[in-house]
Amino acid sequence: MTRVRHTDMADSLEQLARRVRDDLACLCVPPINWVAPRAPADGRPVHDVVVIGGGMCGLVASFALQNAGIRNIRIFDRAPHGLEGPWVTYARMETLRSPKQLTGPAYGMASLTFRAWFTAQFGEGAWEALDKIPRPMWMDYLRWYRQVLELPVENDVDVRRIVPEGDLLRLDLAGTGRREDAVLTRRVVMATGRDGTGRPNIPDFVQHLPRTLWAHSSEAIDFAGLKGKRVVVIGVGASAVDNAAEALEAGAAEVRHLARRREMPTINKLMGIGSTGFTAAFPDLGDDWRWRIMHYSFQTQTPAPRGSTLRVSRHANAHFHFDAGIDRVDVANGALEITTTSGKVLDTDFIILGTGFIVDPLARTELEGYADRIALWRDRYQPPAGLANEQLGAFPYLADDFSFVERNAGEATWLSRIHCFNYGASVSLGKTSGDIPGISEGAGWLARAIAAKLYSEDIEVHWQRLLDYDTPELKGDEWTASELPDREFDRPSQKRGAL
């Protein structure tokens, strides 16, 4: 890729920033804050919305809220500035899976797209030559997105717990970036990413092993320390394949994939039906169709990208083993002895779990003490024979505004004030709160729904505002009143047909 001179890049980005600001001005964004202020009896400040997470989902959700005139918000992220989300932490693919032309978090603004940001620096020729978006470059784009929109993310702030306090929510905070120990808010958006309603999936067969002999793909891994060692990667999904490639490129003696499946998944089924219609209709399809679609997607599994898989298979010391589930793992002579479900035994030095994440609200410390009151799909839907799926049943059964629903009515009414804008929303509302293709649509739904709820809750205040509004548009000098003429009863009648 031919790059322009650094000074030209800076000038071009500044020109793009001016274009963004002009577009926002033309769109009257952000509008005035219309939400009625709220304060408890002791006078503590109350925010209208707190967004947990300053990654892609949190940024576009916050921008959507501002577009809706909801400006009394806070955005917290526990990561240091510039390290939000997975892109430069545990994500290890070379490029994004999503096609480069998807508009992602641009929220309908051409000047906010990755394409606009990229071409401002490298030109249209480089854009045409670009195949897929390099992962670190996507993070650079998100950093610019945050900066140009002046989104007030507060880094190094960890939300430990969300606690109901009257008709408000109290967030207990920790971390070196916090300005206070707790904040009050009317609503919370959990833009907490892939594990945002759960935790890494850690199989039982590693629970007893020394922690130095295995790692989950979401963790920091010392790949340099794997040089010359035998490595087993569990799974053949995207994260498994990307971590295998990292180990091979770091000089591992061998890397073996062990997969329960009998063959490699090859087709990304949901990509084949992606459309505005699918995104818009999914929440309204009914439980039967939503479950059926997501069950099929889970069963067929999304394959690893072609480029990532080739990145592994180009190494002669890479091996793919199918129909190789794990029966048990034992420590033997400082190494690991893996016994598969077929009875074969394999020796290795280190295991990387490419096993993804599972949805489990009980694992979220933010919801400690009442996560068991959240309605899950298994509480609301009984699938037909042949379509049972324990993983799907653990997803939260959400309302159409992304909010949690009570398992038993009246037990935890405050749950409706917590919005699950992360992977946990997939079964209820589709791929609109985590994946690049539908993220702006999801943020728009979320912001409109929250706006409607905030307005409805304060309808008496807004009614009074209507009554009190007295700014005249007319000053009284724009017209002159006239008297109606007296009716003339003696006017001669005209003869019909007279000339």
N, C-alpha and C positions, 0 to 999 in steps of 0.2 A: 504494500500500500504506500503510495506516494503521499507524504505529509507536507503540508504547507509550513512556512516558517512560524516559529513560536509566537512572534509578535503579531503576525497575521491571524493566528488562531485566537489570540486574546482579543484582538479587534473584532473578529467575526463573532465571537461569543458575546461580546458587549453589544454588537448590533442585534443579535438574536434576543438578548435580554431586553433591549429597547422595544423590539417587536412584540415580545410577550407583554410588556407593560402597556403598550399601545392597545393590544388586543383586549387586555383586561379592562382598560379604560372604556373601550368601545362597547364592551359587554356589561359595563357598570358592575364589575366584580372587584372586590366584594361589595355587596350592598350594605346598607346600614344594618346595624344589629337591632332586630325588632323584638327579640325575646325579652319578656318582662323580667327585671332583676329579682332575684330571690335571696333572702337572708334569714337565717334562723334567729331566734330570740337573743342569742348572745352576740350577734353582729358579725360572726365569722363570714368571710367571703365564700360564695357558692358559685361554682362554675356550672355552666349549662351542660357541657360534655367534657369528659376526659378520655382521650384516646391513648390506649396502652399499646405502644409499638410505633417506632419511627421508621420502619422499613417501607417497602413499596405500598403495602395495604394501608398502613397508618398514614402515609403521606397523602395518598389520593383520597382517603376517607376524610382527612382534615381539610383538604382543598374543597371537597364537595360540601362539607359543612359550612365553610366560609362562603361558598357560592350561594348557599341557601340562607345567608344572613345570620348564621349562628356563629358568632365571633368570640364569645366568651368561653374559650376552650383552652385546654392544656394538652400537651403531647409529651408522654414520658417514654423513654427507651433506656433499658438497663445497659446497653452497649456504649462504648466510647464513640465520640463523634466520628462518622464516616465508616463505622463497622456494623451498622444496623443490618439485620437480616442475615441470610446465609451466604451472600454472594462472594465475599472475600474472607469468610471464616471457614465453614465446613463444606460449602459447595465446592466440588473439585472437577467439574466438567470444564472442557476448554471453551465451549460456546453454549449459548442458550439453545434449547430445543425449539422454542417458538420462532416462526418465520420473522425475518427482520422487519417486514412491513406492518406488523400488528401495532396498533397505536397505544396499547397498554394503558398507562395511567394518565394519558394526555387529556382526558375528560372533554373530548370534542374540540380541542384547540390544536390546530396544525403546528403552531409555533412551539408547543410543548412536547411534540413527538420526539422519539429517539432519532428519527430521520432528520428532523430540523437541526437537532443538536449535532449530529454526526456531519451533515453536509456543511454546516457553518464552519467546521474545522478542516475537513478533508476534501470537500467538493463533491459534486454530483458523480464525477467519474469514479471516485473511490466508492461511492454508495452503490453504483451499478456493479462494481467488482466484488463487493462484500457478499459473502455467502451467508454466514450466520454471525450473530453478535457475540464477540468475545465476552466471556463472563465478567472479567474485571472492568471492561469498558461499560457494561450495563450498570455497574455500581457507580462508576464515574458519572454516568448520566443521572442516576438517582440523586447523587450529591448535588449536581447542578440544579435539578428539579426542585429540591428543597431550598436551595439558595435563591433561585430566581423568583420563587413564589413566597419567599420570606416566611416559611412555615416554622413556627416557634417550637421546634423539638428540644426537649430538655434531656440531655444525655446523662449517663451514669446515675439514673434514677430507677430504682427497682420497686415496683408495686408489689408489696408483700401480701396484702389482704384487701378484699373489698367487703366492707361491713355495712349492713343497713343501719341507718340512723334516722329514725322518723320516716319522712317521705323522701329522704336524701340517701346518698351513699357516701361512706367515708372510706378513703383510700389511705392505708398505712404505707408509708414510704421508707425506703432505705437507700443507701448508695451515696457516694461522695458528691453527686451533683444535686442532691435534693436541697430545696430552699426551706422546707418545713417538714415536720414529721408526718403530717397527715393533711389531706385536702378533702373538701366536701364538693360533691357534684350531683347533678340531677340524673345524669345518665353516663354510662361507661361503654366505650367501644373497645372490645378486645381484638385488636389487629395484631395478633400474636403469632401469626405465621403457621408453618406446617405442623408444629407440635402445639399449636395454640390452645387446643382443648384436650391435650393428652400428654404423651411422653414418648421417648424412644422405645421401640419394641425390643426388649431384651429377653431372648428365649431362656427357658429354665436351664438348658444344658450348659450355660456358662456361669450360672449364679454362684457355683461353688469354686470356680477357678480363681487363681491369683489375678488381681487386676492388671498386673504387668503383662499378662499373656493374651489379652484381648481388648478390643475397643469397638465402640459403635461408630458408624460412619459420620455421625453428627458431632463427634468429639474431636478435639485436637489430637492428632496422631503424629508421632515422631517417625515419619517415613524414612528419614536418613538412618535411623536406628534399625531399619528392616533390611539394610543392605547385606546381601549374602545369606539371608534367612529364608526359610520356607514359610509361605503365607497362604492361609485358606481364607477365602472370602465367601461368606454365606449369602446366597442370592445371586440373581442375574438382572435385577432392576437397574435403573439409572445410577443410583448412588453406589450400589455394589460395583458396577462396572467402572465408574469413575475412580473409586478408591483402589481397585485392582490396578488400574493404569498408573496411578501415583506410585504404588508400591513397585511395580515393574520398572518405572522410570527412575526410581531411587536405587535400583540395583538389587532387588530381591532375587534370591536364587531361583525361586519358582513361585508362581501364584496359581492356585487352583480354586475355581468357582465350584461350589457345591449347591445344587438347586434341587428342591423337591419335585419340581415340574419335570415331565418327561421330555419336553422340548422347549426351545427358546421361544418366548413370545415375540411376535414379529409385526403385529398390526396394532396401531393406536386407534382403537375403535371409536372413542369419543371425538377424535379429530375428524373422523369421516362424517359426522353429523353436526359439526359445529356451525351455527348460524344464528342470526338475530332471533329467528323464530324459536329455536331451541332454548336460547338463553332467556327469552321473554316468557316462554310458555312453561318451562320446567316447574316453577313453584306452584303452578295451577293445575298440574297434570293429575293430581290425586295421588294418594299413597301407593296404590297398586303399580302405577306406571313409574313413579319415581323410584320405588324399590327395585322394580324389574330392570330398569335401565342401569342403575348403579350396581346391582348384583351382577349383571352381565359384564360391566366394566371391570369389576373386581375379579371376576372369574377369568376373563381373558387376559388381564394384566397389561398395563402400559409397558411396551418394550423399552429397553435402553436405546438412546439415539444411535443411528448407524455410525456416526463419527466416533462416538465414545467406544463402541464395541470394536471398531477397527483399531482404535488406539491400543486396545488390549491384545487383540489377536495377531497384531503384527510382531509380537514377541514370541519367539520359539518356545520360551519357558512358561507360556500361559496355557492353561488347560480349563476346559468347560466340562463339568460332569453333571449329567442330568439323572433324574430318578435317584437322587442321592440325599435323602433326608437324614437328619442326625438322630441317632439313637442315644448316644452318650459321648461325653468327652472326659478323658482322664488325664491326669498329669503323670508323665513317665520319664524319668531321668532328665528333669528340667525342661522337657518339651511336652507336647500335647499329642495324645493318641485319640483319634476320632473314629468311632464305630458308627457306620451308616446303617440305615434301616434295612439295607440288603445284606448286612453282615460283613461288609468289607471294612478293613481297618486302614487308616491313613495317618501317618505321622506328620506333624507340622510344628513350627515354632511360634506362630502367632495367628490369631483369628481376628478378622475384621467382619463385623456384623453389618451387612447391607440389608438389614431387615426393616428399614423404614420406621414409621411411627404408628402408634395406635391411639385411637380416641378414647380418652378416659377422664371425664371431668373430675373424678375423685383425686386424680394426680395433680391437679392444679392447686397450688397453695393459695392463690388469690381467692378461691372459692371454698376454702377450708371451713368446715362446720356445717355447710348446707349443700354441698355439691350433690349429695344423694337425693335432694329434693327436686333436681332438674329432671324433667321428662326426657326419656331417651326413646329412640325409635322402637325398641323392644317393649316399651310400656304402652305404645300407642298402636302398634301394627303387628299383626300375626301373619307372616308370609305363607303363601301356599306351599304345598309339598314340593320339595325339590329346590326351593329358593331360600332356604334358611341360611343365614350368615351371621355368625356371632359378632364379627367386626362391624358390619353395618348396623346391627342392633344396638351397638354402644354409642352411635352418633347421637347428639342431642336433637330432639324433635323441636324445631324452632318455629316461631311465628314468622309471618311474612315481612317483619321489620328486622329480622336477624336476632330477635331477642329470645332468651330462654323462656321456656314454658314450665309452669309448676307441674310436678308429677301428680300432686293432689291439690285441688283448688283451695286457696286460702292459707296454705302452709308457708308460702314464701313469696308473697306478692311482689317483693322488690326485684325478683328475677327478671321481670318484664322491663327493668331499667338497665339490664346488662345485655349488650348486643354482641353476638358471637360472629365477628367479621373476620373469620379465618377458615382454615381447612375443615373445621368441625361443622361448617354450614353446608357442606357439599351435598349431603343426601337430601336435605330439606329444600335448598334453594339453588343447587347446581354449582357450576364452576365460576362463581362470581365474586369470590372473596379470597383469592390467593393466586390464581393462574392469570398470566398476562392477558389472554384474549378477552376475558369478561370483566376485568377489574374495574373499569370506569363505569360500566352499567351497574355493577353491584354497589359501588360507592354512591351513585345517583339514587338508587332505591333506598339505601340506608339513610342518606341525608334528608330525602323527602319524607320518609317515615318518621324520623326523629323530629323534623320540623312540625309535622302534623300533631305528634304527641305533645310536644312542648306548647303548641298553640292551644290545643284542646284543654290541657291541664290549666291554662290561664285564661279560659274563655271569659270569665267575669272581668278580668283586668282589661282584656282587649275590647269587651263591650263598653266598659267605662271610657276607654280611650276614644271609641267611636262617639260616645255622647259628648265627651269633653273637647273634641277637635273643633276648633273655631277659627281656623285660618281662612279668610275669604279669598276666593279667586277673583271675584268682581268687587270693585271699590265703590260702586254706586254712581259713577260718572259716565258709565258706558251707554246709558239710555235715558230717555225722557218719557215719563208716563203720560198717557193720553186718555182723554175722556171718550167714552163710547157715544156716538151720536144718538139723539132721541129718535125713536121709531116714527116714521112718517105714515100716518094712517090715511091721509087724504090724497095720496098720490093717485092720479087717474090710472085705471087699469088699461093696459095695452091690449088692443084687439089682436086676436090671433090671426096671423097672416097679413097684418098690415105692413105696408112698405115704408 
